[in-house]
Structures are given as C-alpha cells and as structure tokens.
Amino acid sequence: MIVAERKPMAEILSFIQGVNRLLVVGCDTCVAVCLAGGAKEVAVLSAALRLALRERTPALEIIERSVERQCEEEFNAPLAEDIAKVEAVLSMACGVGVQTLAEQFPNALIYPALNTKFMGRPETTGIWAERCLGCGDCVLGRFGGICPITRCSKSLLNGPCGGSSNGRCEVDPEHLECAWQLIYDRLSRLGQLERLYAIEPPKDWRPAHDGGPRRVTREDLRP
Amino acid sequence: MSTVPRLVIFACSRSAGEAFASLKAMGQSLPSDVAWVNLPCGGNVDVLHILRAFEAGARQVWVLTCYEGACESLDGNRWAEKRVQEVQGLLQEIGIAPECVAFRPISPTMAADLLAWLEER
C-alpha cells in the first residue's frame, strides 16, 4: 500500500488562511488502511481545524467527504457539487489522489493534508515499513523475495557492505535489519545460496523514475 | 444552570463509574457544568470523542480509567492514555493548552478523591 502521514497542523492551516468554506476529502483505500487519510481521519482533521479557527469570524464551514479511491476520476465525480460550494479543497489522499483531483477539477484550489511516504506494509500494529521503490525492473526473483534496492540502505546489488553487524544495518541499527543478512538467510533456507556467487551488473535505472515520469500502456484495454 | 458542560468526563464504568455511583449513594451529584459519559472500558475513548467534546464547548476533558494492571480488558487504560496523548499533541499543534485534556487513573473506592478533583478544578 501507499503509506502516508498527516502534515503538521501549522502547514495545513497555512494552506487555508482566509478560506471560509472548505472541503476535506479522504480516500478509503491505502491511506485509510494506514490510518492517515480515511473517513475517520477526515473527521478528526476537520474537528481540529474547526477548533483551531474557532474564534475566527465568519466560522470556518467544512464539508467532510471520503471517496473509495481518489486516484480514479470516476470515484471523484460525485464531489463536483461540493467542490462548487467551497473555496478550497484539502485532500487527505496520497500525492496521486491530490493530483487526480487537481487535474479533474482545474479551477479548484487543491491542497495536500498528507505527506506521502512510501510503498510499504504494516510490519506490526502501528508500524509501517518501506518494501518497494518502484524501480520498474523487479529483482525479487534473484534475491529470495527480499528487495536489496529498497531494504538495503545503499541499494547494494552485491552486498553486504561493512556496515552489517549482527544482522543490523549501520544506518539505523535499532530499526533496520541488514537486507543482505535477510537475503542470505532466506536463500540459505531455500537452498539457493549459489545465487550469491553471481555478480550483479550495475542496475539500469532507466525503467525507474530516473528515466523520467513513467506510464504503462495496455493497448488491449484501450478503445 | 449551564447548558454547555465545561468539563466532560469520559469514564470507565468499572472504576470511575463505580466511584461515581458511590458518590451518588452518598447524596452527591455532579456540578451542573460537568457532563459524565460512562464507557464500558476506558479503552473505548476515541480522539474524535474528545475533540467533539471541545467542539461542543467543553473547556476541559478528563479521561478516567482503571489503574495500570487493574483493567479488566487488560490494557484498555493504556489505550485510553495513548488517545489522550494523541489529542494533547493535536491541541498543542493548534495552539490550545494540552492540559485541557487529562488522563487520570482511578479505582472504584476513590469516590472521595473524585469529589476532591471536581472541587479543585
């Protein structure tokens, strides 16, 4: 999933200075699952904004909404009526959802309420960790299902480095496991340690974002 | 009589609720500006409950739960404290004194303490 966190209230409040009618829109997919931008978080943020601006005249009016997937225009279409009533929109979606709203409603002021962090998963209750960098050329098949690009702090393809100690990464030993220790342990369990004799060539980063904004085209799905 | 409660108390029915029941049995009643909300467990309290209380005009919110180790749901009191801390952080961010919301453990036998807290506030 895409993992996000709420922006500091001071930044959010700076977006809506002078705004009297506001729409706060959540997204009930990834950011709802990571408890950053679903319907519940829309209610909490809206309550906090009303409290923050409680002494302002006129009082801030907030319309609270949440859509199934803010990154798809079909789900946002019913927001048109609400957007016409407000002076600004605060999106609690990931950056993709915010941009979808901005593209779909070009005359509306759309502001992000979240910082989009990474593609990851919940490791345990209350902890989400990065698992995929979206490099465009998945290497998981060669490393026992553990991504050295994402989980090694140096994205080493021929690891480990000298900073691996007791299975931990020198960058943040308290929180980070050494990806190469994980890869070694996993390949060992799978009986595939010989894979580590292969020298990985330098990675071609062109399929990643380094090659510019990417797109996927499926001619079979196009009209 | 105040129409908007100045203090809203979210109370675990197993500890604070029992203490309050004892107060009532002694003929005491809540001050008119206090609203009491009984919860099955302190762990039921939510950030939104507390914010809604402030939105409705409360100046203070207390969350009263069992003491550490005394929660019949094991750790409902710890969850309640976390919710209070979350609201305190949010209030601080928007320029409201975080002390407006307080977490207090209480036992069923602390009716006198509860009365004192209400009088001291």
HADDOCK unambig.tbl for C-alpha pairs under 7 A between the chains (distance, minus, plus):
assign (segid A and resid 9 and name CA) (segid B and resid 93 and name CA) 5.94 0.50 0.50
assign (segid A and resid 9 and name CA) (segid B and resid 94 and name CA) 6.57 0.50 0.50
assign (segid A and resid 10 and name CA) (segid B and resid 93 and name CA) 6.92 0.50 0.50
assign (segid A and resid 44 and name CA) (segid B and resid 48 and name CA) 5.74 0.50 0.50
assign (segid A and resid 47 and name CA) (segid B and resid 51 and name CA) 6.32 0.50 0.50
assign (segid A and resid 47 and name CA) (segid B and resid 52 and name CA) 6.96 0.50 0.50
assign (segid A and resid 51 and name CA) (segid B and resid 55 and name CA) 6.33 0.50 0.50
assign (segid A and resid 52 and name CA) (segid B and resid 94 and name CA) 5.20 0.50 0.50
